[in-house]
Amino acid sequence: MIQTTQDEGIVLATLFAEDTLDVACPACSHLTQLSVEWLQTNRHYACGKCGSELDIDGEQLLERLRDVDLAVDNLKSSIDRLKEML
C-alpha cells in the first residue's frame, strides 16, 4: 500500500473532486457514475439497480487518485521526450 500524507490527500481530492468514477456493484455489476467529491463525503452507497450496500473506503480512493496522478505525470514526461525526438 502506498502511503499518502494528509496534505497530499487533500490536494489530490481537490484536483479530482469534479471527476466521476464508475463504481461497480459487487452483487449485480451495475455501473454507477459517482463524483470523487461524493465518494469523499459518503461512506456507503446503495446500488440503484439491486439495492445492495457498498462500503466506500476513503483511503483506497486516495491511493487510486495518487496512482492516477502519477500516471498522468509519467504520460506528460513521455510526451515531452517524444517532442524532443521530433
C-alpha positions as CSV (number, residue, x, y, z in Angstrom):
1,M,0.0,0.0,0.0
2,I,1.3,3.4,-0.9
3,Q,1.2,5.9,1.9
4,T,-0.4,9.2,1.2
5,T,0.1,12.1,3.6
6,Q,-2.9,14.1,4.7
7,D,-1.8,17.2,2.6
8,E,-1.3,15.0,-0.5
9,G,-4.7,13.6,0.1
10,I,-6.3,17.0,0.3
11,V,-4.6,18.2,-2.9
12,L,-5.5,15.0,-4.8
13,A,-9.1,15.1,-3.6
14,T,-9.4,18.7,-4.7
15,L,-7.7,18.1,-8.0
16,F,-10.1,15.3,-8.9
17,A,-13.2,16.5,-7.0
18,E,-15.4,17.1,-10.0
19,D,-14.3,14.0,-11.9
20,T,-16.5,10.9,-11.9
21,L,-15.7,7.3,-11.4
22,D,-17.6,4.2,-12.5
23,V,-18.5,2.2,-9.4
24,A,-19.5,-1.4,-10.0
25,C,-21.9,-3.1,-7.6
26,P,-20.3,-6.2,-6.1
27,A,-23.7,-8.0,-6.3
28,C,-25.0,-7.3,-9.8
29,S,-22.1,-5.5,-11.5
30,H,-24.3,-2.5,-12.3
31,L,-22.1,0.6,-13.0
32,T,-23.0,3.9,-11.5
33,Q,-21.0,7.2,-12.1
34,L,-20.2,8.9,-8.8
35,S,-18.1,12.1,-8.4
36,V,-14.9,11.9,-6.4
37,E,-16.4,14.6,-4.2
38,W,-19.4,12.5,-3.4
39,L,-17.2,9.5,-2.7
40,Q,-15.2,11.6,-0.3
41,T,-18.1,12.7,1.7
42,N,-20.1,9.4,1.8
43,R,-19.1,6.1,3.3
44,H,-22.0,4.0,2.0
45,Y,-23.7,3.6,-1.3
46,A,-26.8,1.6,-2.2
47,C,-26.9,0.2,-5.8
48,G,-29.6,1.9,-7.8
49,K,-30.4,-1.4,-9.6
50,C,-30.4,-4.1,-6.9
51,G,-30.2,-2.1,-3.6
52,S,-27.0,-3.8,-2.4
53,E,-25.0,-1.8,0.1
54,L,-21.4,-0.9,-0.8
55,D,-18.9,0.5,1.8
56,I,-16.6,3.2,0.4
57,D,-13.0,3.1,1.5
58,G,-11.7,6.7,1.6
59,E,-8.1,5.6,2.0
60,Q,-8.3,3.3,-1.0
61,L,-9.9,6.1,-3.0
62,L,-6.9,8.4,-2.2
63,E,-4.5,5.7,-3.1
64,R,-6.1,5.2,-6.5
65,L,-6.1,9.0,-7.1
66,R,-2.4,9.1,-6.3
67,D,-1.9,6.3,-8.9
68,V,-3.8,8.3,-11.5
69,D,-1.8,11.4,-10.7
70,L,1.5,9.5,-11.1
71,A,0.3,8.0,-14.4
72,V,-0.6,11.5,-15.7
73,D,2.9,12.7,-14.7
74,N,4.5,9.8,-16.5
75,L,2.5,10.4,-19.6
76,K,3.5,14.1,-19.6
77,S,7.2,13.1,-19.3
78,S,6.8,10.6,-22.2
79,I,5.2,13.2,-24.4
80,D,8.0,15.7,-23.6
81,R,10.6,13.1,-24.6
82,L,8.8,12.3,-27.8
83,K,8.7,16.0,-28.7
84,E,12.4,16.3,-28.1
85,M,12.9,13.4,-30.6
86,L,11.0,15.1,-33.3
